[in-house]
Amino acid sequence: MISSSPVWHPFTQHAVHGEIPSIVRTGGAWLEAADGRRIFDAISSWWVITHGHRYRPIMQAIRAETERLDQVIFAGFTHPPAEELARQLIAITPSELTHVFFSDSGSTAVEVALKMALGFWLHSGEGRRHILALERAYHGDTIGGMSVGQRGVFNAPYDPLLFDVGRLPFPHQGRERETLDALDQACRERPVAALIVEPLILGAGGMLIYQPTVLAEMARICRHHGVLLIADEVMTGWGRTGTLFACEQAGIVPDIACYSKGLTGGVLPLAVTLCQRAIFDAHYAEDRRKTFFHSSSYTANPIACAAALANLKVWRSEPVRERIAALAEVHTKALDRFRDDRRFENVRQLGTIAALDLVVNDSGYLADIGPRLYRHFLARDMLVRPLGNTIYLMPPYCSTADELSAVYEAIAALDVDH
Ligand SMILES: Cc1ncc(COP(=O)(O)O)c(C=O)c1O
């Protein structure tokens, strides 16, 4: 498709992609295109929008903050929205997490986490460098994020830039022991700096769910070997899995936690990496070489911080958990009809995330099935971006039962010739 636009879109092969809708307005769970079409946002615009698009209290807080602050350098300076947000984040997370480092995307939150882990070991005199990660993991598209993520078509061209990582098998149901044994073995073989995980569900890897008990056991093994546990809650945070953070369900406290996406309700880019005191303390020295050398120009943007503060207030003052529970129930009921439907397999759900796999011969990411499914839904004014043959829904919490049941009807109507 030849386009006159100079814009190069993410994860988009322009040579084969069809028309790209231009969205001119958003509201609730809906995107409104320039041609007047209204498209239901069944994936919360890449998992960021939590309460709904242009959620009023958040938009109001942004407007108010623009009357006071714009960007302020964050090295050697601070400002009330960042200070207040850090305090509130510390208050809503386990008490062991004591420090907050700001950045601006999920990927950079992960880079910061990896750098904190290496800095901790270096400055503590042990110099551990080896990182462990799960197979099928996704942690972002920066070099560190790609390195700890699953290797494949997405990052093959950049392979020379990526560092080696120890890979643990995904804890498939019934085979969890393999993962735990592999973790224990890897920790015995050589000094390990950190294990990074997406708690309870691997998102871009195919919405693969594993048990809280496995996460708890992974945390225990890490603790036993003195290995830092990094919880990448970039996707799972802010209620997606049914609780505010996924780690809560396993009753664990990571050494380092990454939050982004729903941190601002999805309205503005912002990320935080929280860590335990020992990690901050390892960098705390009169020796300036132990400074945590990471920054980006927009660190702790005050307007984004104000949006995040408004989001936290929404969580405190509105029945968000009830909305999430209601949404989860809609999924549970709707998914039931697909459990005996032989066109689908692996029907699954975690909180507000529902997924099922279409049975196909070729399910790889580059197989034609993903784009065909995408077109199927878009033709029905629904934004659903399958991961290969995995169809998943992760809608904003304001989505109604009727809106969702329309998407489930569209799934039921699938007669993709494969
Ligand atoms: C678990 C996880 N980590 C990191 C990222 C990267 O976040 P961002 O796209 O904001 O860089 C994502 C994005 O989907 C993610 O799901």
The ligand as an SDF file (V2000), in Angstrom:
LIG
                    3D

 16 16  0  0  0  0  0  0  0  0999 V2000
    6.0830   -6.7070   30.3430 C   0  0  0  0  0  0  0  0  0  0  0  0
    6.4980   -5.5390   29.5080 C   0  0  0  0  0  0  0  0  0  0  0  0
    7.6680   -4.9370   29.7640 N   0  0  0  0  0  0  0  0  0  0  0  0
    8.0800   -3.8720   29.0580 C   0  0  0  0  0  0  0  0  0  0  0  0
    7.3290   -3.3710   28.0290 C   0  0  0  0  0  0  0  0  0  0  0  0
    7.8230   -2.1930   27.2490 C   0  0  0  0  0  0  0  0  0  0  0  0
    7.0560   -1.0810   27.5210 O   0  0  0  0  0  0  0  0  0  0  0  0
    7.0850    0.1870   26.5420 P   0  0  0  0  0  0  0  0  0  0  0  0
    6.4100   -0.2660   25.2890 O   0  0  0  0  0  0  0  0  0  0  0  0
    6.3310    1.2450   27.2600 O   0  0  0  0  0  0  0  0  0  0  0  0
    8.5140    0.5280   26.3220 O   0  0  0  0  0  0  0  0  0  0  0  0
    6.1050   -3.9600   27.7260 C   0  0  0  0  0  0  0  0  0  0  0  0
    5.2780   -3.4470   26.6270 C   0  0  0  0  0  0  0  0  0  0  0  0
    4.2950   -4.0020   26.2440 O   0  0  0  0  0  0  0  0  0  0  0  0
    5.6850   -5.0910   28.4740 C   0  0  0  0  0  0  0  0  0  0  0  0
    4.5340   -5.7160   28.2110 O   0  0  0  0  0  0  0  0  0  0  0  0
  1  2  1  0
  2  3  1  0
  2 15  2  0
  3  4  2  0
  4  5  1  0
  5  6  1  0
  5 12  2  0
  6  7  1  0
  7  8  1  0
  8  9  2  0
  8 10  1  0
  8 11  1  0
 12 13  1  0
 12 15  1  0
 13 14  2  0
 15 16  1  0
M  END
$$$$
